[in-house]
Amino acid sequence: MSDDFSMDQVVGLECVYRSQTEHYRLDCFIEQYINTRNLHAVAEIDKTLRLTLKRYPGGHRVRVNELNAWIDRMLGYRAAHPEVVQLDDA
């Protein structure tokens, strides 16, 4: 593991790593998760995500893609593909 990754570590899931030197604070990660899964209309999604993240069994140095995948498995969500257009039922 490089020295860059071991610098500026945060204890707990206060942040989620984007790369070895960049990270999201937890609030920003949650916002990114809600946006990429188009979950704005889901009631109390912020609270649900925070409660789910408290049960995260992995280490504290988790990467965005790993945590996204874990939450997806736990809650059954999927990322919205940016090129897919939502069609209304006719």
PDB file of N, CA, C and O in Angstrom, chain B, residues numbered from 101:
ATOM      1  N   MET B 101       0.853  -1.166   0.000  1.00  0.00           N
ATOM      2  CA  MET B 101       0.000   0.000   0.000  1.00  0.00           C
ATOM      3  C   MET B 101       0.899   1.229   0.000  1.00  0.00           C
ATOM      4  O   MET B 101       1.889   1.270   0.731  1.00  0.00           O
ATOM      5  N   SER B 102       0.573   2.218  -0.798  1.00  0.00           N
ATOM      6  CA  SER B 102       1.424   3.397  -0.897  1.00  0.00           C
ATOM      7  C   SER B 102       1.254   4.293   0.316  1.00  0.00           C
ATOM      8  O   SER B 102       0.254   4.213   1.029  1.00  0.00           O
ATOM      9  N   ASP B 103       2.239   5.143   0.540  1.00  0.00           N
ATOM     10  CA  ASP B 103       2.181   6.079   1.659  1.00  0.00           C
ATOM     11  C   ASP B 103       1.033   7.068   1.504  1.00  0.00           C
ATOM     12  O   ASP B 103       0.451   7.494   2.502  1.00  0.00           O
ATOM     13  N   ASP B 104       0.696   7.441   0.265  1.00  0.00           N
ATOM     14  CA  ASP B 104      -0.391   8.387   0.031  1.00  0.00           C
ATOM     15  C   ASP B 104      -1.706   7.867   0.592  1.00  0.00           C
ATOM     16  O   ASP B 104      -2.501   8.638   1.131  1.00  0.00           O
ATOM     17  N   PHE B 105      -1.937   6.581   0.472  1.00  0.00           N
ATOM     18  CA  PHE B 105      -3.199   6.003   0.931  1.00  0.00           C
ATOM     19  C   PHE B 105      -3.279   5.981   2.450  1.00  0.00           C
ATOM     20  O   PHE B 105      -4.370   6.071   3.013  1.00  0.00           O
ATOM     21  N   SER B 106      -2.154   5.865   3.111  1.00  0.00           N
ATOM     22  CA  SER B 106      -2.163   5.792   4.568  1.00  0.00           C
ATOM     23  C   SER B 106      -2.209   7.169   5.223  1.00  0.00           C
ATOM     24  O   SER B 106      -2.413   7.263   6.433  1.00  0.00           O
ATOM     25  N   MET B 107      -2.025   8.221   4.464  1.00  0.00           N
ATOM     26  CA  MET B 107      -2.083   9.569   5.012  1.00  0.00           C
ATOM     27  C   MET B 107      -3.537  10.040   5.089  1.00  0.00           C
ATOM     28  O   MET B 107      -4.375   9.617   4.293  1.00  0.00           O
ATOM     29  N   ASP B 108      -3.825  10.906   6.038  1.00  0.00           N
ATOM     30  CA  ASP B 108      -5.138  11.528   6.172  1.00  0.00           C
ATOM     31  C   ASP B 108      -6.257  10.506   6.298  1.00  0.00           C
ATOM     32  O   ASP B 108      -7.321  10.669   5.701  1.00  0.00           O
ATOM     33  N   GLN B 109      -6.019   9.451   7.072  1.00  0.00           N
ATOM     34  CA  GLN B 109      -7.036   8.432   7.282  1.00  0.00           C
ATOM     35  C   GLN B 109      -8.094   8.955   8.248  1.00  0.00           C
ATOM     36  O   GLN B 109      -7.787   9.733   9.151  1.00  0.00           O
ATOM     37  N   VAL B 110      -9.314   8.534   8.060  1.00  0.00           N
ATOM     38  CA  VAL B 110     -10.408   8.908   8.939  1.00  0.00           C
ATOM     39  C   VAL B 110     -10.931   7.632   9.580  1.00  0.00           C
ATOM     40  O   VAL B 110     -11.147   6.636   8.891  1.00  0.00           O
ATOM     41  N   VAL B 111     -11.134   7.653  10.885  1.00  0.00           N
ATOM     42  CA  VAL B 111     -11.613   6.485  11.610  1.00  0.00           C
ATOM     43  C   VAL B 111     -13.117   6.351  11.406  1.00  0.00           C
ATOM     44  O   VAL B 111     -13.844   7.344  11.446  1.00  0.00           O
ATOM     45  N   GLY B 112     -13.586   5.116  11.188  1.00  0.00           N
ATOM     46  CA  GLY B 112     -15.011   4.882  10.952  1.00  0.00           C
ATOM     47  C   GLY B 112     -15.369   5.208   9.518  1.00  0.00           C
ATOM     48  O   GLY B 112     -14.511   5.556   8.706  1.00  0.00           O
ATOM     49  N   LEU B 113     -16.647   5.090   9.223  1.00  0.00           N
ATOM     50  CA  LEU B 113     -17.100   5.414   7.872  1.00  0.00           C
ATOM     51  C   LEU B 113     -17.471   6.888   7.788  1.00  0.00           C
ATOM     52  O   LEU B 113     -18.584   7.244   7.400  1.00  0.00           O
ATOM     53  N   GLU B 114     -16.533   7.724   8.152  1.00  0.00           N
ATOM     54  CA  GLU B 114     -16.728   9.155   8.013  1.00  0.00           C
ATOM     55  C   GLU B 114     -16.414   9.599   6.589  1.00  0.00           C
ATOM     56  O   GLU B 114     -16.827  10.675   6.157  1.00  0.00           O
ATOM     57  N   CYS B 115     -15.690   8.772   5.876  1.00  0.00           N
ATOM     58  CA  CYS B 115     -15.374   9.089   4.486  1.00  0.00           C
ATOM     59  C   CYS B 115     -15.276   7.801   3.675  1.00  0.00           C
ATOM     60  O   CYS B 115     -15.118   6.706   4.214  1.00  0.00           O
ATOM     61  N   VAL B 116     -15.376   7.977   2.359  1.00  0.00           N
ATOM     62  CA  VAL B 116     -15.306   6.861   1.425  1.00  0.00           C
ATOM     63  C   VAL B 116     -14.299   7.262   0.355  1.00  0.00           C
ATOM     64  O   VAL B 116     -14.398   8.345  -0.222  1.00  0.00           O
ATOM     65  N   TYR B 117     -13.340   6.395   0.093  1.00  0.00           N
ATOM     66  CA  TYR B 117     -12.238   6.743  -0.807  1.00  0.00           C
ATOM     67  C   TYR B 117     -12.604   6.613  -2.284  1.00  0.00           C
ATOM     68  O   TYR B 117     -13.130   5.592  -2.727  1.00  0.00           O
ATOM     69  N   ARG B 118     -12.311   7.676  -3.032  1.00  0.00           N
ATOM     70  CA  ARG B 118     -12.473   7.676  -4.494  1.00  0.00           C
ATOM     71  C   ARG B 118     -11.197   7.156  -5.149  1.00  0.00           C
ATOM     72  O   ARG B 118     -11.253   6.490  -6.183  1.00  0.00           O
ATOM     73  N   SER B 119     -10.060   7.456  -4.553  1.00  0.00           N
ATOM     74  CA  SER B 119      -8.747   7.011  -5.033  1.00  0.00           C
ATOM     75  C   SER B 119      -7.839   6.949  -3.817  1.00  0.00           C
ATOM     76  O   SER B 119      -8.303   7.097  -2.686  1.00  0.00           O
ATOM     77  N   GLN B 120      -6.568   6.735  -4.037  1.00  0.00           N
ATOM     78  CA  GLN B 120      -5.642   6.660  -2.913  1.00  0.00           C
ATOM     79  C   GLN B 120      -5.478   8.002  -2.211  1.00  0.00           C
ATOM     80  O   GLN B 120      -5.101   8.046  -1.040  1.00  0.00           O
ATOM     81  N   THR B 121      -5.757   9.092  -2.914  1.00  0.00           N
ATOM     82  CA  THR B 121      -5.543  10.412  -2.321  1.00  0.00           C
ATOM     83  C   THR B 121      -6.811  11.251  -2.205  1.00  0.00           C
ATOM     84  O   THR B 121      -6.774  12.326  -1.606  1.00  0.00           O
ATOM     85  N   GLU B 122      -7.921  10.797  -2.755  1.00  0.00           N
ATOM     86  CA  GLU B 122      -9.171  11.562  -2.714  1.00  0.00           C
ATOM     87  C   GLU B 122     -10.257  10.762  -2.008  1.00  0.00           C
ATOM     88  O   GLU B 122     -10.328   9.539  -2.123  1.00  0.00           O
ATOM     89  N   HIS B 123     -11.100  11.482  -1.277  1.00  0.00           N
ATOM     90  CA  HIS B 123     -12.204  10.800  -0.617  1.00  0.00           C
ATOM     91  C   HIS B 123     -13.414  11.725  -0.528  1.00  0.00           C
ATOM     92  O   HIS B 123     -13.302  12.950  -0.570  1.00  0.00           O
ATOM     93  N   TYR B 124     -14.579  11.082  -0.404  1.00  0.00           N
ATOM     94  CA  TYR B 124     -15.823  11.784  -0.135  1.00  0.00           C
ATOM     95  C   TYR B 124     -16.035  11.777   1.373  1.00  0.00           C
ATOM     96  O   TYR B 124     -15.748  10.774   2.026  1.00  0.00           O
ATOM     97  N   ARG B 125     -16.524  12.858   1.931  1.00  0.00           N
ATOM     98  CA  ARG B 125     -17.072  12.817   3.281  1.00  0.00           C
ATOM     99  C   ARG B 125     -18.363  12.033   3.185  1.00  0.00           C
ATOM    100  O   ARG B 125     -18.947  11.950   2.105  1.00  0.00           O
ATOM    101  N   LEU B 126     -18.821  11.460   4.270  1.00  0.00           N
ATOM    102  CA  LEU B 126     -19.985  10.579   4.241  1.00  0.00           C
ATOM    103  C   LEU B 126     -21.215  11.265   3.659  1.00  0.00           C
ATOM    104  O   LEU B 126     -21.949  10.646   2.888  1.00  0.00           O
ATOM    105  N   ASP B 127     -21.458  12.519   4.003  1.00  0.00           N
ATOM    106  CA  ASP B 127     -22.610  13.240   3.453  1.00  0.00           C
ATOM    107  C   ASP B 127     -22.551  13.319   1.933  1.00  0.00           C
ATOM    108  O   ASP B 127     -23.566  13.134   1.261  1.00  0.00           O
ATOM    109  N   CYS B 128     -21.378  13.591   1.393  1.00  0.00           N
ATOM    110  CA  CYS B 128     -21.214  13.665  -0.069  1.00  0.00           C
ATOM    111  C   CYS B 128     -21.396  12.295  -0.713  1.00  0.00           C
ATOM    112  O   CYS B 128     -21.995  12.184  -1.783  1.00  0.00           O
ATOM    113  N   PHE B 129     -20.880  11.250  -0.063  1.00  0.00           N
ATOM    114  CA  PHE B 129     -21.065   9.905  -0.592  1.00  0.00           C
ATOM    115  C   PHE B 129     -22.548   9.559  -0.670  1.00  0.00           C
ATOM    116  O   PHE B 129     -23.014   9.032  -1.681  1.00  0.00           O
ATOM    117  N   ILE B 130     -23.290   9.856   0.396  1.00  0.00           N
ATOM    118  CA  ILE B 130     -24.720   9.545   0.413  1.00  0.00           C
ATOM    119  C   ILE B 130     -25.437  10.311  -0.690  1.00  0.00           C
ATOM    120  O   ILE B 130     -26.299   9.751  -1.368  1.00  0.00           O
ATOM    121  N   GLU B 131     -25.100  11.562  -0.877  1.00  0.00           N
ATOM    122  CA  GLU B 131     -25.702  12.358  -1.955  1.00  0.00           C
ATOM    123  C   GLU B 131     -25.392  11.742  -3.325  1.00  0.00           C
ATOM    124  O   GLU B 131     -26.275  11.655  -4.179  1.00  0.00           O
ATOM    125  N   GLN B 132     -24.163  11.324  -3.534  1.00  0.00           N
ATOM    126  CA  GLN B 132     -23.751  10.678  -4.789  1.00  0.00           C
ATOM    127  C   GLN B 132     -24.518   9.385  -4.990  1.00  0.00           C
ATOM    128  O   GLN B 132     -24.936   9.085  -6.108  1.00  0.00           O
ATOM    129  N   TYR B 133     -24.711   8.614  -3.931  1.00  0.00           N
ATOM    130  CA  TYR B 133     -25.432   7.351  -4.043  1.00  0.00           C
ATOM    131  C   TYR B 133     -26.888   7.608  -4.438  1.00  0.00           C
ATOM    132  O   TYR B 133     -27.421   6.940  -5.325  1.00  0.00           O
ATOM    133  N   ILE B 134     -27.517   8.558  -3.791  1.00  0.00           N
ATOM    134  CA  ILE B 134     -28.912   8.894  -4.106  1.00  0.00           C
ATOM    135  C   ILE B 134     -29.029   9.368  -5.547  1.00  0.00           C
ATOM    136  O   ILE B 134     -29.966   8.980  -6.245  1.00  0.00           O
ATOM    137  N   ASN B 135     -28.106  10.193  -6.003  1.00  0.00           N
ATOM    138  CA  ASN B 135     -28.137  10.698  -7.381  1.00  0.00           C
ATOM    139  C   ASN B 135     -27.929   9.596  -8.410  1.00  0.00           C
ATOM    140  O   ASN B 135     -28.651   9.540  -9.405  1.00  0.00           O
ATOM    141  N   THR B 136     -26.955   8.719  -8.187  1.00  0.00           N
ATOM    142  CA  THR B 136     -26.647   7.690  -9.187  1.00  0.00           C
ATOM    143  C   THR B 136     -27.688   6.583  -9.233  1.00  0.00           C
ATOM    144  O   THR B 136     -27.744   5.825 -10.201  1.00  0.00           O
ATOM    145  N   ARG B 137     -28.509   6.483  -8.201  1.00  0.00           N
ATOM    146  CA  ARG B 137     -29.581   5.481  -8.193  1.00  0.00           C
ATOM    147  C   ARG B 137     -30.963   6.117  -8.367  1.00  0.00           C
ATOM    148  O   ARG B 137     -31.985   5.432  -8.321  1.00  0.00           O
ATOM    149  N   ASN B 138     -30.974   7.435  -8.566  1.00  0.00           N
ATOM    150  CA  ASN B 138     -32.219   8.180  -8.790  1.00  0.00           C
ATOM    151  C   ASN B 138     -33.243   7.882  -7.685  1.00  0.00           C
ATOM    152  O   ASN B 138     -34.379   7.496  -7.960  1.00  0.00           O
ATOM    153  N   LEU B 139     -32.817   8.068  -6.439  1.00  0.00           N
ATOM    154  CA  LEU B 139     -33.626   7.710  -5.280  1.00  0.00           C
ATOM    155  C   LEU B 139     -34.242   8.913  -4.568  1.00  0.00           C
ATOM    156  O   LEU B 139     -34.674   8.796  -3.421  1.00  0.00           O
ATOM    157  N   HIS B 140     -34.286  10.048  -5.225  1.00  0.00           N
ATOM    158  CA  HIS B 140     -34.799  11.267  -4.592  1.00  0.00           C
ATOM    159  C   HIS B 140     -36.230  11.105  -4.082  1.00  0.00           C
ATOM    160  O   HIS B 140     -36.595  11.711  -3.075  1.00  0.00           O
ATOM    161  N   ALA B 141     -37.027  10.313  -4.746  1.00  0.00           N
ATOM    162  CA  ALA B 141     -38.436  10.163  -4.378  1.00  0.00           C
ATOM    163  C   ALA B 141     -38.668   9.113  -3.278  1.00  0.00           C
ATOM    164  O   ALA B 141     -39.789   8.969  -2.789  1.00  0.00           O
ATOM    165  N   VAL B 142     -37.632   8.396  -2.896  1.00  0.00           N
ATOM    166  CA  VAL B 142     -37.784   7.349  -1.879  1.00  0.00           C
ATOM    167  C   VAL B 142     -37.847   8.011  -0.501  1.00  0.00           C
ATOM    168  O   VAL B 142     -36.938   8.741  -0.106  1.00  0.00           O
ATOM    169  N   ALA B 143     -38.926   7.744   0.213  1.00  0.00           N
ATOM    170  CA  ALA B 143     -39.131   8.345   1.536  1.00  0.00           C
ATOM    171  C   ALA B 143     -38.000   7.969   2.497  1.00  0.00           C
ATOM    172  O   ALA B 143     -37.627   6.801   2.601  1.00  0.00           O
ATOM    173  N   GLU B 144     -37.475   8.942   3.176  1.00  0.00           N
ATOM    174  CA  GLU B 144     -36.441   8.765   4.204  1.00  0.00           C
ATOM    175  C   GLU B 144     -35.220   7.987   3.719  1.00  0.00           C
ATOM    176  O   GLU B 144     -34.616   7.240   4.489  1.00  0.00           O
ATOM    177  N   ILE B 145     -34.855   8.156   2.456  1.00  0.00           N
ATOM    178  CA  ILE B 145     -33.714   7.415   1.912  1.00  0.00           C
ATOM    179  C   ILE B 145     -32.420   7.778   2.631  1.00  0.00           C
ATOM    180  O   ILE B 145     -31.582   6.905   2.855  1.00  0.00           O
ATOM    181  N   ASP B 146     -32.240   9.037   2.995  1.00  0.00           N
ATOM    182  CA  ASP B 146     -31.031   9.443   3.702  1.00  0.00           C
ATOM    183  C   ASP B 146     -30.905   8.679   5.019  1.00  0.00           C
ATOM    184  O   ASP B 146     -29.836   8.160   5.340  1.00  0.00           O
ATOM    185  N   LYS B 147     -31.983   8.611   5.769  1.00  0.00           N
ATOM    186  CA  LYS B 147     -31.992   7.892   7.048  1.00  0.00           C
ATOM    187  C   LYS B 147     -31.740   6.399   6.836  1.00  0.00           C
ATOM    188  O   LYS B 147     -30.979   5.782   7.582  1.00  0.00           O
ATOM    189  N   THR B 148     -32.376   5.823   5.823  1.00  0.00           N
ATOM    190  CA  THR B 148     -32.186   4.406   5.506  1.00  0.00           C
ATOM    191  C   THR B 148     -30.730   4.105   5.185  1.00  0.00           C
ATOM    192  O   THR B 148     -30.178   3.109   5.652  1.00  0.00           O
ATOM    193  N   LEU B 149     -30.109   4.969   4.386  1.00  0.00           N
ATOM    194  CA  LEU B 149     -28.708   4.754   4.024  1.00  0.00           C
ATOM    195  C   LEU B 149     -27.795   4.873   5.243  1.00  0.00           C
ATOM    196  O   LEU B 149     -26.874   4.074   5.408  1.00  0.00           O
ATOM    197  N   ARG B 150     -28.044   5.858   6.087  1.00  0.00           N
ATOM    198  CA  ARG B 150     -27.208   6.021   7.279  1.00  0.00           C
ATOM    199  C   ARG B 150     -27.324   4.822   8.221  1.00  0.00           C
ATOM    200  O   ARG B 150     -26.325   4.371   8.781  1.00  0.00           O
ATOM    201  N   LEU B 151     -28.535   4.310   8.395  1.00  0.00           N
ATOM    202  CA  LEU B 151     -28.717   3.126   9.243  1.00  0.00           C
ATOM    203  C   LEU B 151     -28.041   1.902   8.632  1.00  0.00           C
ATOM    204  O   LEU B 151     -27.444   1.095   9.346  1.00  0.00           O
ATOM    205  N   THR B 152     -28.138   1.767   7.312  1.00  0.00           N
ATOM    206  CA  THR B 152     -27.493   0.649   6.615  1.00  0.00           C
ATOM    207  C   THR B 152     -25.981   0.739   6.748  1.00  0.00           C
ATOM    208  O   THR B 152     -25.316  -0.265   7.000  1.00  0.00           O
ATOM    209  N   LEU B 153     -25.435   1.941   6.580  1.00  0.00           N
ATOM    210  CA  LEU B 153     -23.985   2.119   6.667  1.00  0.00           C
ATOM    211  C   LEU B 153     -23.434   1.807   8.056  1.00  0.00           C
ATOM    212  O   LEU B 153     -22.268   1.434   8.182  1.00  0.00           O
ATOM    213  N   LYS B 154     -24.233   1.951   9.077  1.00  0.00           N
ATOM    214  CA  LYS B 154     -23.785   1.594  10.429  1.00  0.00           C
ATOM    215  C   LYS B 154     -23.518   0.096  10.554  1.00  0.00           C
ATOM    216  O   LYS B 154     -22.762  -0.337  11.423  1.00  0.00           O
ATOM    217  N   ARG B 155     -24.148  -0.695   9.675  1.00  0.00           N
ATOM    218  CA  ARG B 155     -23.967  -2.158   9.712  1.00  0.00           C
ATOM    219  C   ARG B 155     -22.868  -2.634   8.767  1.00  0.00           C
ATOM    220  O   ARG B 155     -22.661  -3.840   8.628  1.00  0.00           O
ATOM    221  N   TYR B 156     -22.161  -1.716   8.117  1.00  0.00           N
ATOM    222  CA  TYR B 156     -21.125  -2.114   7.162  1.00  0.00           C
ATOM    223  C   TYR B 156     -20.057  -2.940   7.880  1.00  0.00           C
ATOM    224  O   TYR B 156     -19.445  -2.467   8.838  1.00  0.00           O
ATOM    225  N   PRO B 157     -19.832  -4.185   7.415  1.00  0.00           N
ATOM    226  CA  PRO B 157     -18.910  -5.079   8.112  1.00  0.00           C
ATOM    227  C   PRO B 157     -17.447  -4.940   7.704  1.00  0.00           C
ATOM    228  O   PRO B 157     -16.567  -5.514   8.345  1.00  0.00           O
ATOM    229  N   GLY B 158     -17.186  -4.189   6.652  1.00  0.00           N
ATOM    230  CA  GLY B 158     -15.825  -4.103   6.126  1.00  0.00           C
ATOM    231  C   GLY B 158     -14.947  -3.137   6.898  1.00  0.00           C
ATOM    232  O   GLY B 158     -15.326  -2.613   7.946  1.00  0.00           O
ATOM    233  N   GLY B 159     -13.758  -2.917   6.345  1.00  0.00           N
ATOM    234  CA  GLY B 159     -12.808  -2.013   6.970  1.00  0.00           C
ATOM    235  C   GLY B 159     -13.211  -0.562   6.815  1.00  0.00           C
ATOM    236  O   GLY B 159     -14.167  -0.234   6.112  1.00  0.00           O
ATOM    237  N   HIS B 160     -12.472   0.291   7.477  1.00  0.00           N
ATOM    238  CA  HIS B 160     -12.776   1.712   7.440  1.00  0.00           C
ATOM    239  C   HIS B 160     -12.239   2.399   6.195  1.00  0.00           C
ATOM    240  O   HIS B 160     -12.681   3.499   5.863  1.00  0.00           O
ATOM    241  N   ARG B 161     -11.305   1.781   5.506  1.00  0.00           N
ATOM    242  CA  ARG B 161     -10.761   2.366   4.280  1.00  0.00           C
ATOM    243  C   ARG B 161     -11.449   1.735   3.082  1.00  0.00           C
ATOM    244  O   ARG B 161     -10.839   0.968   2.337  1.00  0.00           O
ATOM    245  N   VAL B 162     -12.718   2.062   2.903  1.00  0.00           N
ATOM    246  CA  VAL B 162     -13.507   1.458   1.841  1.00  0.00           C
ATOM    247  C   VAL B 162     -13.568   2.404   0.644  1.00  0.00           C
ATOM    248  O   VAL B 162     -13.600   3.625   0.793  1.00  0.00           O
ATOM    249  N   ARG B 163     -13.584   1.805  -0.539  1.00  0.00           N
ATOM    250  CA  ARG B 163     -13.676   2.586  -1.776  1.00  0.00           C
ATOM    251  C   ARG B 163     -15.129   2.723  -2.210  1.00  0.00           C
ATOM    252  O   ARG B 163     -15.982   1.908  -1.860  1.00  0.00           O
ATOM    253  N   VAL B 164     -15.384   3.766  -2.974  1.00  0.00           N
ATOM    254  CA  VAL B 164     -16.738   4.084  -3.427  1.00  0.00           C
ATOM    255  C   VAL B 164     -17.410   2.892  -4.094  1.00  0.00           C
ATOM    256  O   VAL B 164     -18.536   2.541  -3.743  1.00  0.00           O
ATOM    257  N   ASN B 165     -16.728   2.263  -5.059  1.00  0.00           N
ATOM    258  CA  ASN B 165     -17.365   1.171  -5.796  1.00  0.00           C
ATOM    259  C   ASN B 165     -17.676  -0.029  -4.897  1.00  0.00           C
ATOM    260  O   ASN B 165     -18.682  -0.708  -5.103  1.00  0.00           O
ATOM    261  N   GLU B 166     -16.829  -0.294  -3.910  1.00  0.00           N
ATOM    262  CA  GLU B 166     -17.082  -1.397  -2.984  1.00  0.00           C
ATOM    263  C   GLU B 166     -18.299  -1.115  -2.107  1.00  0.00           C
ATOM    264  O   GLU B 166     -19.130  -1.996  -1.884  1.00  0.00           O
ATOM    265  N   LEU B 167     -18.396   0.108  -1.615  1.00  0.00           N
ATOM    266  CA  LEU B 167     -19.512   0.454  -0.745  1.00  0.00           C
ATOM    267  C   LEU B 167     -20.816   0.554  -1.536  1.00  0.00           C
ATOM    268  O   LEU B 167     -21.869   0.137  -1.054  1.00  0.00           O
ATOM    269  N   ASN B 168     -20.747   1.110  -2.755  1.00  0.00           N
ATOM    270  CA  ASN B 168     -21.936   1.132  -3.618  1.00  0.00           C
ATOM    271  C   ASN B 168     -22.471  -0.279  -3.828  1.00  0.00           C
ATOM    272  O   ASN B 168     -23.673  -0.517  -3.710  1.00  0.00           O
ATOM    273  N   ALA B 169     -21.579  -1.209  -4.140  1.00  0.00           N
ATOM    274  CA  ALA B 169     -21.993  -2.597  -4.401  1.00  0.00           C
ATOM    275  C   ALA B 169     -22.593  -3.235  -3.151  1.00  0.00           C
ATOM    276  O   ALA B 169     -23.586  -3.957  -3.242  1.00  0.00           O
ATOM    277  N   TRP B 170     -22.006  -2.979  -1.996  1.00  0.00           N
ATOM    278  CA  TRP B 170     -22.527  -3.553  -0.752  1.00  0.00           C
ATOM    279  C   TRP B 170     -23.923  -3.015  -0.441  1.00  0.00           C
ATOM    280  O   TRP B 170     -24.822  -3.781  -0.093  1.00  0.00           O
ATOM    281  N   ILE B 171     -24.104  -1.698  -0.567  1.00  0.00           N
ATOM    282  CA  ILE B 171     -25.429  -1.116  -0.317  1.00  0.00           C
ATOM    283  C   ILE B 171     -26.441  -1.653  -1.318  1.00  0.00           C
ATOM    284  O   ILE B 171     -27.571  -1.971  -0.946  1.00  0.00           O
ATOM    285  N   ASP B 172     -26.048  -1.757  -2.588  1.00  0.00           N
ATOM    286  CA  ASP B 172     -26.944  -2.304  -3.608  1.00  0.00           C
ATOM    287  C   ASP B 172     -27.419  -3.706  -3.217  1.00  0.00           C
ATOM    288  O   ASP B 172     -28.604  -4.018  -3.333  1.00  0.00           O
ATOM    289  N   ARG B 173     -26.493  -4.547  -2.755  1.00  0.00           N
ATOM    290  CA  ARG B 173     -26.866  -5.901  -2.336  1.00  0.00           C
ATOM    291  C   ARG B 173     -27.780  -5.878  -1.116  1.00  0.00           C
ATOM    292  O   ARG B 173     -28.738  -6.647  -1.037  1.00  0.00           O
ATOM    293  N   MET B 174     -27.486  -4.999  -0.170  1.00  0.00           N
ATOM    294  CA  MET B 174     -28.265  -4.935   1.065  1.00  0.00           C
ATOM    295  C   MET B 174     -29.680  -4.407   0.822  1.00  0.00           C
ATOM    296  O   MET B 174     -30.640  -4.917   1.399  1.00  0.00           O
ATOM    297  N   LEU B 175     -29.809  -3.394  -0.023  1.00  0.00           N
ATOM    298  CA  LEU B 175     -31.094  -2.715  -0.199  1.00  0.00           C
ATOM    299  C   LEU B 175     -31.779  -3.007  -1.526  1.00  0.00           C
ATOM    300  O   LEU B 175     -32.943  -2.654  -1.712  1.00  0.00           O
ATOM    301  N   GLY B 176     -31.069  -3.647  -2.450  1.00  0.00           N
ATOM    302  CA  GLY B 176     -31.674  -4.029  -3.726  1.00  0.00           C
ATOM    303  C   GLY B 176     -31.749  -2.924  -4.767  1.00  0.00           C
ATOM    304  O   GLY B 176     -32.544  -3.023  -5.702  1.00  0.00           O
ATOM    305  N   TYR B 177     -30.942  -1.872  -4.632  1.00  0.00           N
ATOM    306  CA  TYR B 177     -30.943  -0.791  -5.618  1.00  0.00           C
ATOM    307  C   TYR B 177     -29.917  -1.063  -6.709  1.00  0.00           C
ATOM    308  O   TYR B 177     -29.029  -1.901  -6.551  1.00  0.00           O
ATOM    309  N   ARG B 178     -30.053  -0.346  -7.813  1.00  0.00           N
ATOM    310  CA  ARG B 178     -29.093  -0.437  -8.913  1.00  0.00           C
ATOM    311  C   ARG B 178     -28.815   0.957  -9.428  1.00  0.00           C
ATOM    312  O   ARG B 178     -29.665   1.843  -9.335  1.00  0.00           O
ATOM    313  N   ALA B 179     -27.639   1.150  -9.966  1.00  0.00           N
ATOM    314  CA  ALA B 179     -27.291   2.447 -10.544  1.00  0.00           C
ATOM    315  C   ALA B 179     -28.123   2.685 -11.793  1.00  0.00           C
ATOM    316  O   ALA B 179     -28.352   1.770 -12.584  1.00  0.00           O
ATOM    317  N   ALA B 180     -28.569   3.912 -11.961  1.00  0.00           N
ATOM    318  CA  ALA B 180     -29.302   4.293 -13.164  1.00  0.00           C
ATOM    319  C   ALA B 180     -28.288   4.533 -14.275  1.00  0.00           C
ATOM    320  O   ALA B 180     -27.312   5.259 -14.087  1.00  0.00           O
ATOM    321  N   HIS B 181     -28.520   3.929 -15.420  1.00  0.00           N
ATOM    322  CA  HIS B 181     -27.617   4.120 -16.550  1.00  0.00           C
ATOM    323  C   HIS B 181     -27.881   5.491 -17.143  1.00  0.00           C
ATOM    324  O   HIS B 181     -29.036   5.816 -17.417  1.00  0.00           O
ATOM    325  N   PRO B 182     -26.852   6.313 -17.354  1.00  0.00           N
ATOM    326  CA  PRO B 182     -27.077   7.684 -17.818  1.00  0.00           C
ATOM    327  C   PRO B 182     -27.664   7.788 -19.218  1.00  0.00           C
ATOM    328  O   PRO B 182     -28.238   8.822 -19.563  1.00  0.00           O
ATOM    329  N   GLU B 183     -27.536   6.746 -20.034  1.00  0.00           N
ATOM    330  CA  GLU B 183     -28.048   6.808 -21.403  1.00  0.00           C
ATOM    331  C   GLU B 183     -29.455   6.235 -21.544  1.00  0.00           C
ATOM    332  O   GLU B 183     -30.044   6.300 -22.623  1.00  0.00           O
ATOM    333  N   VAL B 184     -29.994   5.678 -20.471  1.00  0.00           N
ATOM    334  CA  VAL B 184     -31.332   5.101 -20.527  1.00  0.00           C
ATOM    335  C   VAL B 184     -32.346   6.171 -20.192  1.00  0.00           C
ATOM    336  O   VAL B 184     -32.257   6.830 -19.156  1.00  0.00           O
ATOM    337  N   VAL B 185     -33.303   6.337 -21.073  1.00  0.00           N
ATOM    338  CA  VAL B 185     -34.351   7.337 -20.870  1.00  0.00           C
ATOM    339  C   VAL B 185     -35.542   6.648 -20.219  1.00  0.00           C
ATOM    340  O   VAL B 185     -36.000   5.607 -20.690  1.00  0.00           O
ATOM    341  N   GLN B 186     -36.035   7.227 -19.146  1.00  0.00           N
ATOM    342  CA  GLN B 186     -37.213   6.684 -18.482  1.00  0.00           C
ATOM    343  C   GLN B 186     -38.447   6.992 -19.335  1.00  0.00           C
ATOM    344  O   GLN B 186     -38.682   8.145 -19.695  1.00  0.00           O
ATOM    345  N   LEU B 187     -39.214   5.986 -19.647  1.00  0.00           N
ATOM    346  CA  LEU B 187     -40.440   6.171 -20.437  1.00  0.00           C
ATOM    347  C   LEU B 187     -41.636   6.070 -19.526  1.00  0.00           C
ATOM    348  O   LEU B 187     -41.711   5.178 -18.681  1.00  0.00           O
ATOM    349  N   ASP B 188     -42.566   6.976 -19.694  1.00  0.00           N
ATOM    350  CA  ASP B 188     -43.799   6.916 -18.911  1.00  0.00           C
ATOM    351  C   ASP B 188     -44.701   5.840 -19.482  1.00  0.00           C
ATOM    352  O   ASP B 188     -44.716   5.608 -20.691  1.00  0.00           O
ATOM    353  N   ASP B 189     -45.467   5.170 -18.591  1.00  0.00           N
ATOM    354  CA  ASP B 189     -46.432   4.185 -19.060  1.00  0.00           C
ATOM    355  C   ASP B 189     -47.529   4.908 -19.849  1.00  0.00           C
ATOM    356  O   ASP B 189     -48.053   5.931 -19.406  1.00  0.00           O
ATOM    357  N   ALA B 190     -47.862   4.375 -20.999  1.00  0.00           N
ATOM    358  CA  ALA B 190     -48.871   5.030 -21.834  1.00  0.00           C
ATOM    359  C   ALA B 190     -50.250   4.527 -21.492  1.00  0.00           C
ATOM    360  O   ALA B 190     -51.233   4.964 -22.091  1.00  0.00           O
TER     361      ALA B 190
END
